[in-house]
Amino acid sequence: MRILKEDLSNSKIVLDTKPIIKLFAGEEGWKEVKEILSLAESGKIVTGICTITLTEVYYKYLREGRLDLAKRRTEQLKYALYLKKYAVNEEVALKAGEFKGKYGIPISDALIAACAYVEDAIVVSDDKDFRKMSEIKVLTEKEAYNMVMEQF
């Protein structure tokens, strides 16, 4: 789905787990994620994560044998006050079930998409699963950064 630049000015952003991991790992796209979060911290844009992202981040580092990093990274996310945490409530859970059934995507992606849908937010991710869904708006890290910067 193509987003017009005026669509972003009053929109919320929901970061998929991949951009968060890119930020922590310094992978391609991390600078754009950092800038988006800086704008959120300054109150210029509204940015958040679905709470399932905490699960995914914790699991990623735990699977790598890094319990210390699993705890540290999730604590960083939990206590970033400028980063909204969108909970999986009944409405989100049901919409995620619909997305999972309709598109055959992983449940974590369905939950993140459902959070964005319920919050009328744009998903920031380069994950192709999100591009399958016509019900949500999706931008890569660079696309989101460029569109946000056009507003300022």
N, C-alpha and C positions, 0 to 999 in steps of 0.2 A: 504494500500500500504506500503510495506517495504522499508525503506530508508537505503541506504548504507552510512557508515560514511563519505566517501569522497563527497557524495552529499551535505552534510551540510556545508562544508568548504566555499563554494562560494555562498551559498543560503541566501536568505532573510527569515525572520520569520514574519508572521502576527499572532498576538495574537488575539484569539477569545475574546469575552467579558467575558466569564466565568473565564479565568485565571486572568483577571484584577480584577474582583469582588473577586476572591479568595485572591488576594494580599491585597486588601483593607480590607477584612473581616478577614484575618489571617486564612483562611480555608486551608485544606490539599492541598498541591501544591504551596502555596504562597512563600515558600522559594526558590523553583526552579524558579518561575517567577521573584522574586527579583534578583536572580543571573543572569538570562538572561538579565534583564534590566540593571544590573550593567555592564555587558559585552558590551551591546549596548552603554551605556553612555561613556565607555572607548574607544569606536570606534572599538572594536574587532569583533563585528557582527552587521549586519543591522537588526533592529527590528522595526515593526510598527503595526499600527492598521488601520482598515478600519474606515472611519469617522462615519459610522453607530454605532460604539461602543460608541461614545460620546452620541448619542441618547439613546442607551440602558442603559448606566450608569446613565444618567440624569433621565430617566424614572423610573428606579429601586428605586432610593432614593426618588424621588418625590412621587411615589406610597406608600412609607413607611411613608410619611408625613415629610420628611427631606429635604426641599428645600435648607437649608444651606449646607447639605452634597452633594446634587445634584450639586450645584454650585461649591463647593470646589473640589470635585472629578473630575469633567469635566475640571476645570481650571488646576488641576494638570496634567491631560493628555494633554491638549492643549499646555501647556507651557513646557512640557518635550521635549526639543529640540532634544534630542537623539532618540526620539520615532517618527518615520516617520508617517505621516497621509496620508493614501491612500484614495483619493477622489473617490466618485461614479461619474464617467464620463459616456459617452455614451457606451463605450466598456464594462465597468464593469456592467452597467445597463442591457445591452442586454445579457451578459453572465449569470447574476443573474437570468434573466427571463428564460433562458434555464435550469439552475440548478433547479429552482423552479418547472418548468414544468416536468422535467425529474425525479426528486427525491421526489417531494412533501414535501420539507422542508420549514421551516419558512423563510420568505423573508429576515430577518436579517442575517440568516445563509447563504442564497444564495448570499447575497451581500458580506459578508466576504469571502466566498469561491471564488467568482468572483474576488475580489481584489487580493487574493492570486494567482489565476490562471493568471491574467493579469500581475502581478508582478513577476511571476515564483517563488513564495515564498511557504514556508511550513506553514501550519496552525498549531498552537499550541492550542489544545483543547482536552477535554475528552468527548465532545458532540458526541454522536453516529451518528447524522445526517451527520457530515462531513465524517465519515467512509463509508457512502453509495456512495460517489463520487469517481470514479476511476480517474478522471481528475486532482485531487489535491493530494498533499502529506500531511499527517496528523500525528502529534505526540502528545502524552500527554505532560504535563509539565515536568514530570520526564524523559520521553524519550528524549525530546528536550534538557533538561539540561545535561543529560548523554552524548549525542552525541556532544554537544557543548564543554563540558569539555574534551572530548577525543581529541579535536583539539588543546588543549593548554597544 
